[in-house]
Amino acid sequence: MAFLGYSIFMTTWWILLVIYLLIKTRQIKSLSEQPITNDKPALAIIIAVRNEEEDLEKALHSVCNINYQNYRIIVVNDRSTDCTAEILEEFASRYPQLIITTITTLPNGWLGKNNALYQGYLSSTEEWLLFTDADVEFHPDAVSKALNYSVKNKLDHLCVLPHVVSRSQALNSMLGTFTLMMMLQFRPWDVSNPKSRAFIGIGAFNLINRDAYEKIGTHKAIRLRPDDDLKLGYTVKKHGLRSDALSGEHYICLEWYKSISQFINGLMKNAFAVTDYNITRVIVGMIITFLLFGLPVPLMLICGNLTIRLMAAVIILFQMIYMLNPALPNKWWHALTIPFATTLVVYIIVRATWLTLKQGGIYWRDTFYSLAMLKGES
């Protein structure tokens, strides 16, 4: 009887969840629909790079050819040991708006990327700052549209949700579930509501007004946060400033990770940090995530009677409907991988927590940071 009650609850929950997400995700405005700005406020595009030779040329080519005049690109080369420096010099010789800042040492009490972004800010004077990554491709009109939306709506901070793709179809199917979880956790459709606690920050596109950035304490305030992009959005909202999020499909694109193994290793670095290194939050979050996303369909199909299996089929049907949402870059069959993808996410969180506790901290860009030091920034 308890199993039947659980099955009814999960079926109802998934039906309501999909309806909720279909409504809410369509409330996220699209960057592509925004007009190009006629006003051209000064902009500094700040990119932190370290050993980025594989993707750097493609990304720099797009950012150096945007349809915007009043901007500079400040690329901060953070102790690269590959051909990154040579690529940067070649681009700087062709594009006078590109400036290179080179870091040879890391100051105590800083994560490398956070310090690099902060050094980029110190090299700038512009009214607006765009923090982005070295693997992001920009549509020529993306920056102009984003600035127009920000100025028109008197925003302090704008985040654009990138169009994330991977050459790995297996990883693409995992990303469908991961995105679903992120949507529920951060609720980008509510970020602009000053009464909502929703916030978001994306490393691919964090656009912030200089006065707002200085008001929140710059990257100094989050200098030891592996999840610096999220924490930037959180800090903006915490200070009562105006933030918003747009969908950047086909306008802001990146290949986040190239394989499932890269995905696992990449998230390992900040999965524990997102919980502010709180073990209770990790345990509770892991249990809830598995019970709601990973367990229902397999359990109902394997252990249920005909009625319960039909309810499992209804859940799968609604999961497919969600994956077919035109606002998301998913395929219908990605719904079939939700149990596996959920198990993978739970594994990443558990392993990241265990490794951090075992080591007493984390390794970030070959530098060790103790857990006590990291918690001081939580």
C-alpha positions in Angstrom: 0.0 0.0 0.0 2.9 2.4 0.8 4.5 1.6 -2.6 1.2 2.4 -4.3 1.0 5.7 -2.4 4.6 6.5 -3.4 3.9 5.7 -7.0 0.8 7.9 -7.1 2.7 10.8 -5.4 5.6 10.5 -7.9 3.3 10.4 -10.9 1.4 13.4 -9.8 4.6 15.2 -8.9 6.2 14.7 -12.3 3.0 15.7 -14.2 2.8 19.0 -12.2 6.6 19.5 -12.4 6.6 19.3 -16.2 3.7 21.6 -16.5 5.4 24.1 -14.2 8.7 23.9 -16.1 7.0 24.3 -19.5 5.2 27.4 -18.3 8.2 28.9 -16.5 10.9 28.3 -19.0 8.9 30.1 -21.6 8.9 33.1 -19.4 12.6 33.4 -19.8 13.2 36.1 -22.5 15.4 35.3 -25.4 18.6 37.3 -26.2 17.8 36.9 -29.9 14.5 38.8 -29.5 16.2 41.9 -28.1 17.0 44.9 -30.3 20.5 46.0 -31.0 21.5 49.0 -28.9 22.1 52.5 -30.4 23.7 53.6 -27.2 27.2 52.2 -26.9 28.4 52.3 -23.3 32.0 51.5 -22.8 32.5 47.8 -22.2 35.5 45.6 -21.1 35.2 41.9 -21.9 37.4 40.1 -19.4 38.6 36.6 -20.1 40.8 34.5 -17.8 42.8 31.9 -19.6 45.1 29.1 -18.6 46.3 26.5 -21.0 43.4 27.1 -23.4 45.1 26.4 -26.7 42.5 23.9 -27.9 39.5 26.2 -27.9 41.0 29.7 -27.6 41.3 30.6 -31.3 37.7 29.9 -32.1 36.5 31.8 -29.1 38.7 34.8 -29.6 37.8 35.0 -33.3 34.1 35.4 -32.3 34.7 38.0 -29.6 37.0 40.0 -31.7 34.4 40.3 -34.4 31.3 41.4 -32.5 29.2 44.2 -33.9 30.1 46.7 -31.2 32.6 49.5 -31.3 33.1 50.9 -27.8 34.8 47.9 -26.2 38.1 46.3 -25.2 39.0 42.7 -24.7 41.2 42.1 -21.7 42.6 38.6 -21.7 44.4 37.6 -18.6 47.0 34.8 -19.2 47.2 33.0 -15.8 50.5 31.1 -15.8 49.9 29.2 -19.0 52.5 26.6 -20.0 51.1 25.6 -23.5 50.8 27.7 -26.6 48.2 30.1 -25.2 50.7 33.0 -25.0 51.6 32.6 -28.7 48.0 32.5 -29.7 47.2 35.7 -27.7 50.2 37.5 -29.2 49.0 36.7 -32.7 45.5 37.9 -32.0 46.8 41.1 -30.3 48.8 41.9 -33.4 45.6 41.7 -35.6 43.1 43.2 -33.2 44.1 46.4 -31.5 41.1 46.2 -29.1 42.7 43.1 -27.5 45.0 43.7 -24.5 47.0 41.0 -22.8 47.7 40.9 -19.0 50.1 38.2 -17.9 50.2 36.7 -14.4 53.3 34.8 -13.4 52.6 34.3 -9.7 49.4 33.6 -7.6 48.9 35.8 -4.5 48.1 34.0 -1.3 44.4 33.6 -0.5 43.2 33.6 -4.1 41.9 31.0 -6.5 43.7 31.4 -9.8 40.7 32.2 -12.0 39.2 34.6 -9.5 42.5 36.5 -9.2 42.8 36.6 -13.0 39.3 38.1 -13.4 40.1 40.6 -10.7 43.3 41.6 -12.4 41.3 42.1 -15.6 39.0 44.5 -13.7 42.1 46.4 -12.4 43.2 46.9 -16.0 39.9 48.3 -17.1 38.1 51.6 -16.8 34.9 50.9 -18.7 31.4 51.4 -17.4 30.4 47.8 -18.0 32.3 44.5 -17.4 31.6 41.2 -19.1 33.2 38.2 -17.4 33.3 35.3 -19.8 35.3 32.1 -20.5 37.9 31.2 -23.1 35.7 28.6 -24.8 32.6 30.8 -25.5 31.5 31.7 -29.0 29.5 34.9 -29.5 27.0 35.7 -32.1 28.1 39.1 -33.6 25.1 40.9 -32.2 25.0 39.1 -28.8 26.8 41.8 -26.8 24.9 44.7 -28.3 21.6 43.0 -27.6 22.6 42.2 -24.0 23.7 45.7 -23.3 20.6 47.2 -24.8 18.5 45.0 -22.6 20.5 45.9 -19.5 20.5 49.6 -20.0 16.8 49.7 -21.0 15.8 47.7 -17.9 18.2 49.6 -15.6 19.9 46.3 -14.6 23.1 46.0 -12.6 23.8 42.4 -13.7 22.7 40.3 -16.6 23.3 36.6 -17.0 22.8 34.9 -20.4 22.2 31.2 -20.3 24.4 29.7 -23.0 23.5 27.2 -25.6 25.5 24.2 -24.4 26.4 21.4 -26.8 28.9 18.5 -26.7 30.3 16.3 -29.4 29.4 13.4 -27.1 25.7 12.4 -27.6 25.9 10.5 -24.3 26.9 13.7 -22.5 24.2 15.7 -24.3 21.7 13.3 -22.8 23.2 13.8 -19.3 23.1 17.6 -19.8 19.3 17.4 -20.3 18.8 16.1 -16.7 21.5 18.4 -15.3 19.8 21.4 -16.8 16.4 20.3 -15.4 17.9 20.2 -11.9 19.7 23.6 -12.4 16.4 25.2 -13.6 14.6 24.0 -10.4 17.4 25.1 -8.1 18.1 28.6 -9.5 14.8 29.5 -11.2 16.2 32.0 -13.8 12.6 33.2 -14.6 12.4 34.6 -11.0 15.8 36.3 -10.9 14.5 39.7 -11.9 11.9 39.7 -9.1 13.4 41.7 -6.2 11.1 39.8 -3.7 12.4 36.4 -4.9 15.6 34.8 -3.5 16.3 33.4 -6.9 19.7 34.2 -8.3 22.0 33.0 -11.0 25.5 33.5 -12.4 27.1 31.9 -15.5 30.8 31.8 -16.3 30.0 32.1 -20.0 28.2 35.5 -19.6 28.2 37.6 -16.4 27.6 41.2 -17.5 27.8 43.7 -14.6 27.9 47.4 -14.2 31.2 48.7 -12.8 29.5 50.5 -9.9 27.6 47.4 -8.9 30.7 45.2 -9.2 32.6 47.6 -6.8 29.6 47.8 -4.5 29.5 44.0 -4.0 33.3 44.0 -3.2 34.6 42.8 -6.6 36.1 39.3 -6.9 37.9 40.1 -3.6 34.7 39.2 -1.8 34.6 35.7 -3.5 38.3 35.2 -4.0 38.3 31.6 -2.7 35.0 30.4 -4.3 35.4 27.7 -6.9 31.8 28.5 -7.9 32.7 32.2 -8.5 30.2 32.7 -11.3 27.3 31.6 -9.2 28.5 33.4 -6.2 28.8 36.6 -8.2 25.1 36.4 -9.1 24.3 35.5 -5.4 26.2 38.5 -4.1 24.5 40.9 -6.6 21.1 39.8 -5.4 22.2 39.8 -1.7 23.1 43.5 -2.0 19.6 44.3 -3.4 20.8 45.1 -6.9 18.9 44.4 -10.1 19.7 41.2 -11.8 18.1 39.3 -14.7 18.7 36.3 -17.0 18.1 35.7 -20.7 18.2 32.6 -22.8 21.2 32.8 -25.2 20.3 30.0 -27.6 22.4 30.3 -30.8 23.8 33.6 -29.5 26.1 32.4 -26.7 27.4 28.9 -27.4 30.0 26.7 -25.9 31.1 23.1 -25.6 31.2 22.9 -21.8 32.8 19.5 -21.7 33.7 17.1 -24.4 33.0 13.8 -22.6 31.3 12.4 -19.6 34.6 11.9 -17.9 35.4 15.6 -18.4 32.0 16.5 -17.0 32.6 14.4 -13.9 36.1 15.8 -13.3 34.9 19.4 -14.0 32.0 19.3 -11.5 34.1 17.6 -8.9 35.9 20.9 -8.3 32.9 22.9 -7.1 30.1 20.4 -6.3 30.8 20.6 -2.5 31.3 24.4 -2.7 27.8 25.0 -4.0 26.5 23.7 -0.6 28.9 26.0 1.3 30.7 22.9 2.4 27.7 21.9 4.5 27.6 18.1 4.9 24.0 18.2 6.1 22.9 20.0 3.0 24.8 17.4 0.9 23.1 14.5 2.5 19.6 16.0 2.4 20.1 17.2 -1.2 21.4 13.8 -2.3 18.5 11.9 -0.8 15.9 14.2 -2.2 17.5 14.2 -5.6 17.7 10.5 -5.8 14.2 9.9 -4.5 12.6 12.4 -6.9 14.6 11.9 -10.1 16.6 8.7 -10.0 14.5 6.1 -8.2 10.8 6.3 -9.3 10.8 5.0 -12.8 13.2 2.0 -12.4 11.6 1.1 -9.1 8.1 1.3 -10.4 8.9 -0.7 -13.6 10.8 -3.4 -11.8 8.8 -3.9 -8.6 5.3 -2.6 -9.5 2.2 -4.3 -10.7 0.5 -3.4 -14.0 -1.1 -0.3 -12.6 2.1 1.0 -11.1 4.0 0.2 -14.4 1.4 2.2 -16.3 2.0 5.1 -13.9 5.8 4.8 -14.6 4.9 5.0 -18.3 3.0 8.2 -17.6 6.1 9.7 -15.9 8.3 8.8 -18.8 5.8 10.4 -21.2 5.8 13.6 -19.3 9.6 13.5 -19.1 9.7 13.2 -22.9 7.3 16.2 -23.2 9.7 18.2 -21.0 12.7 17.2 -23.1 10.8 18.3 -26.3 10.4 21.8 -24.9 11.6 24.1 -27.8 13.3 26.4 -25.3 15.8 23.6 -24.5 18.3 21.8 -26.8 17.2 18.3 -25.8 15.9 15.3 -27.7 12.9 13.2 -26.6 15.0 10.1 -25.8 17.1 12.1 -23.2 14.2 11.4 -20.9 15.2 7.7 -20.8 18.6 8.6 -19.3 17.2 10.6 -16.3 17.7 7.8 -13.8 21.3 7.2 -14.9 22.1 11.0 -15.2 20.7 11.5 -11.7 22.8 8.7 -10.3 25.8 10.3 -12.0 25.1 13.7 -10.4 24.7 12.2 -7.0 27.9 10.3 -7.4 29.7 13.5 -8.3 28.4 15.3 -5.3 29.3 12.4 -2.9 32.7 11.9 -4.3 33.5 15.6 -4.4 32.5 15.9 -0.7 34.4 12.7 0.3 37.6 13.8 -1.5 37.5 17.3 0.0 37.0 15.9 3.5 39.7 13.3 2.9 42.3 15.8 1.6 41.2 18.5 4.0 40.7 20.8 1.0 40.8 21.0 -2.8 43.4 21.3 -5.5 42.7 24.1 -7.9 45.0 24.7 -10.8 47.8 22.8 -9.0 47.4 24.8 -5.8 46.1 23.3 -2.6 43.5 25.2 -0.5 42.5 24.0 2.9 38.9 23.4 3.9 39.3 25.8 6.8 40.4 28.5 4.3 37.6 27.8 1.9 35.0 27.9 4.6 36.1 31.3 5.5 34.7 32.5 2.2 31.4 30.7 2.5 
